[in-house]
Amino acid sequence: MAAAVAVTLALGATIASPLAAPSYQAAHAAVVSVTVRERLATYGGWRTSSRFGEVWVPSVRPEWRPYTEGRWVWTDEGWYWESAEPFGGIVFHYGRWAYDPELGWVWIAGYKWAPAWVVWRQGGDDIGWAPAPPRIADVAVDEGWWCFAPVVAIGAADLVSVVRPVRENVTIIRNTTIINQTVIVNNAPRVRPGIDRDDVVAEPHTR
């Protein structure tokens, strides 16, 4: 919790420029402190997107996707993304991800904390998640954004090793449905997957 507060304060600092282009809704704009900016610059670069304004682009392998290097952990607020990446404490709990045709995966800063900013699908033996897109009318979750894994592997410590190849997404999407549920926890909305911990055969990690 202390870490979350620290990042919130850093993101809310005024020693920075807005991260929003005019086309991006002002309500979701954020400013990034020098501390956070420098920390993320160690693992990527700050760029300007014609669609999203100033964004952060991670230095990762070409096939990388958000929310793959780590594991899902069950908490009182639903499924929490425990990232194995050094920048994960910021970019997977604040702001939103989107895929830019010119820059690849980009992170758009935001103030609000969440266990994970994702949407979910489930069907048969598969569970899927994808970054929740910025709240812009013409931005939707693309087929390639989704990550799918066997339901029983949702709590796997090395989840990236069981995520299905993106080329299988089209077929899996046809056999799965959105299962999002929004619940209120401590007077704040939280989004958690429709899959309940008790539905997972292999007991997931908890914290």
C-alpha positions in Angstrom: 0.0 0.0 0.0 2.8 2.4 0.8 4.3 1.8 -2.6 1.0 2.5 -4.2 0.7 5.8 -2.3 4.2 6.8 -3.3 3.5 6.2 -7.0 0.2 8.1 -6.7 2.0 11.1 -5.3 4.7 10.9 -8.0 2.2 10.6 -10.8 0.3 13.6 -9.4 3.3 15.8 -9.1 3.3 19.0 -11.2 6.9 18.9 -12.3 6.1 17.5 -15.7 4.1 18.0 -18.9 0.6 16.6 -19.5 0.6 13.2 -21.2 -2.5 13.9 -23.4 -2.8 15.0 -26.9 -5.9 17.2 -27.7 -7.7 14.1 -29.0 -7.3 12.3 -25.6 -10.1 13.0 -23.1 -8.9 15.5 -20.5 -10.5 13.6 -17.7 -7.9 10.8 -18.2 -4.9 13.0 -18.7 -2.1 12.8 -16.1 1.2 14.4 -15.4 4.3 12.4 -14.5 6.9 13.5 -12.0 10.6 13.7 -12.8 11.2 10.7 -10.5 8.7 8.4 -12.4 9.8 9.7 -15.7 13.4 8.9 -15.0 12.6 5.5 -13.6 10.7 4.4 -16.6 13.3 5.9 -18.9 15.7 3.3 -17.6 13.5 0.6 -19.2 12.2 2.3 -22.3 11.7 5.7 -23.8 9.2 8.6 -23.8 7.7 9.2 -27.3 5.0 11.3 -28.9 2.1 9.3 -30.4 0.0 11.1 -33.0 -3.0 9.4 -31.4 -2.3 9.5 -27.6 0.2 12.3 -27.1 3.2 11.6 -24.9 3.5 7.9 -24.1 6.1 5.6 -22.7 7.4 2.7 -24.9 9.1 -0.2 -23.1 12.3 -1.7 -24.5 11.1 -5.3 -24.9 11.3 -8.1 -27.5 9.0 -7.7 -30.6 6.5 -10.4 -29.5 6.1 -8.9 -26.0 2.6 -8.2 -24.7 1.4 -6.4 -21.5 0.4 -8.6 -18.6 2.4 -11.7 -19.6 5.7 -11.5 -17.6 4.4 -12.3 -14.2 1.5 -14.0 -12.5 -2.1 -13.5 -11.4 -2.6 -13.4 -7.6 -5.9 -13.7 -5.9 -6.6 -10.9 -3.4 -9.6 -9.4 -1.6 -10.0 -7.0 -4.5 -9.9 -9.7 -7.2 -7.1 -10.8 -9.5 -3.9 -8.7 -9.0 -1.1 -8.7 -11.5 2.2 -9.4 -9.9 4.7 -8.3 -12.5 8.1 -9.9 -12.9 9.3 -6.8 -14.7 11.1 -3.9 -13.0 8.7 -1.3 -14.3 5.5 -3.3 -13.6 4.6 -1.6 -10.3 3.7 1.5 -12.1 2.5 0.7 -15.6 0.3 -2.3 -14.8 -1.6 -0.6 -11.9 -1.9 3.0 -13.2 -2.8 4.3 -16.6 -3.7 2.3 -19.7 -2.0 0.4 -22.5 -2.7 0.6 -26.2 -1.1 -0.6 -29.4 0.2 2.2 -31.7 0.8 1.1 -35.3 4.0 3.2 -35.4 5.4 2.7 -31.9 4.0 -0.7 -30.8 2.8 -1.1 -27.3 2.6 2.2 -25.4 1.6 3.2 -21.9 -0.6 6.2 -21.2 -0.2 7.6 -17.7 -3.2 7.7 -15.3 -3.8 8.5 -11.6 -6.1 5.8 -10.5 -4.7 2.5 -9.0 -6.2 -0.9 -9.8 -5.2 -4.5 -9.2 -4.9 -4.7 -13.0 -6.4 -2.7 -15.9 -7.6 -5.5 -18.0 -10.8 -7.0 -19.5 -11.5 -10.7 -19.4 -12.9 -13.6 -21.5 -13.6 -17.2 -20.7 -14.9 -20.3 -22.5 -14.3 -24.0 -22.2 -10.8 -24.6 -20.7 -9.5 -21.1 -21.6 -9.2 -17.8 -19.7 -8.2 -14.7 -21.5 -7.2 -11.1 -20.6 -6.3 -8.0 -22.5 -5.3 -4.4 -21.5 -8.3 -2.2 -21.0 -8.0 0.4 -23.6 -7.9 4.2 -23.0 -11.4 5.6 -22.8 -11.5 7.0 -26.3 -14.5 6.2 -28.4 -12.5 4.8 -31.4 -10.1 2.6 -29.4 -11.2 -1.0 -28.9 -9.5 -4.2 -27.8 -8.0 -5.8 -30.9 -7.8 -9.6 -31.4 -4.0 -9.4 -31.0 -4.3 -7.8 -27.6 -5.7 -10.9 -25.9 -3.6 -13.4 -24.0 -5.1 -16.8 -23.4 -4.1 -19.6 -21.0 -5.7 -22.7 -19.6 -8.0 -21.9 -16.7 -6.1 -24.2 -14.4 -2.9 -22.2 -15.1 -4.2 -18.8 -14.1 -2.0 -18.8 -11.0 1.1 -20.2 -12.6 4.3 -18.5 -11.4 5.7 -18.6 -15.0 2.5 -17.6 -16.8 4.3 -16.5 -20.0 5.3 -20.1 -20.6 1.7 -21.2 -20.8 0.2 -18.3 -22.7 -1.1 -19.5 -26.0 0.4 -18.2 -29.3 -1.3 -15.0 -30.5 -2.0 -16.8 -33.8 -4.6 -18.9 -32.0 -6.5 -15.9 -30.7 -9.1 -15.7 -33.5 -10.2 -19.3 -32.9 -10.2 -18.9 -29.1 -12.2 -15.6 -29.2 -14.9 -17.3 -31.1 -15.3 -19.8 -28.3 -15.1 -17.4 -25.4 -17.2 -14.5 -24.0 -16.6 -11.4 -22.0 -16.9 -12.1 -18.3 -16.2 -8.7 -16.7 -17.9 -7.8 -13.4 -17.6 -4.5 -11.7 -17.9 -4.6 -7.9 -17.6 -1.9 -5.2 -14.7 -2.4 -2.7 -14.0 0.3 0.0 -16.4 2.7 -1.8 -14.4 2.4 -5.1 -15.2 0.4 -8.2 -13.1 -2.6 -8.8 -13.1 -4.8 -11.9 -12.5 -8.5 -11.4 -12.9 -11.5 -13.8 -16.0 -13.5 -13.8 -14.0 -16.6 -13.0 -14.0 -17.2 -9.3 -11.0 -18.5 -7.4 -13.0 -21.6 -6.4 -13.5 -22.5 -10.1 -9.7 -22.9 -10.6 -8.8 -26.5 -10.2 -5.1 -25.7 -9.4 -5.2 -23.5 -6.4 -4.0 -20.0 -7.4 -1.4 -18.1 -5.4 -3.0 -15.7 -2.9 -1.7 -12.8 -0.9 
